[in-house]
Amino acid sequence: MDSRRLIALARRIYFRFLTDSGQQLEPMGVVVNERLDEGRVVFASPTLLLQEHFISIDLIGRRLRRPRGWRDRPRGSAL
């Protein structure tokens, strides 16, 4: 299973939850069902079925892009 796809699905589920519920509680993450392309927001440690994956709220919030300014570095320079 493509982890980027799972994280993208978890983000959609999480942001839909935020839009629909307006809750101020911070969830632990999202449980994603890879076969059904659906999931649920969880507030406690989940018990997972075989086809489910837990995506933590920290991973959902992270950006998966290159850092800002990466093109501004001269070629051949060390990070």
N, C-alpha and C positions, 0 to 999 in steps of 0.2 A: 504494500500500500504506500502511496506517495505521501510523505509526511506534510509537504506543502499543501496538498489537497485537503488533508485532515485539518490542518490549522486554519485554512481558509473557511472550511465548513464550520468549524468551531467558532470562528469570528462572526460569521453570519448569524449563527444561532444565538450567540451572546448579545450582539447588537440588536437583534430582533427582540430579545428578552428585555433589554434596557428600554427600547422604544415602547414596547407594549405594557410593561409593568410599572416603570418609573420608580422601582424600588431603590432604596439607598443602601441596601445590604451588599456586601462584597462577597460574591460566590468564590468557592474554591477553584472552579473551572467548569468545563463542559465535557459531558460524556457523548462521544460520537459513535454512531452505528455505521460502520463502513459499508455494509450491504444495502442499507435502506436510505443512506444519505440524509439521516436525521439525527437529532440528539436532544439533550436536555441540559439545562444549567443545574449544577449541584452545589449545595452549601455544606455538605459533610462528605467524608471519605466514601466513595461509591463502591459497590460490589459490581464488577463488570461481567457481562456475558462474553463468550468467546469472540464475537464479532465487534465488540465495543472497545473503544480507546478513550482514556482520560487525557484531556488537554488542560494543563493548568492555566489559571488566569494570568500568570506571569508570561507564559509563552504566547497567549492570545494577544497580550498587549505589546509584545516586542515587535519592532520593525525588522523585516527580513531583507532590507536593502543595504547597499553599501553605505558607509558613513558619509556625511556631508563633506564636501570638499575633496573627495578622493581624486577627482580629475585635476585639481589644482596643483597636485604634487608634481614636481619635475620627474621626468622619466629616469629610472635608475636609482632614485633615492630610496632609502630604507624607510620603513614605517616607523 
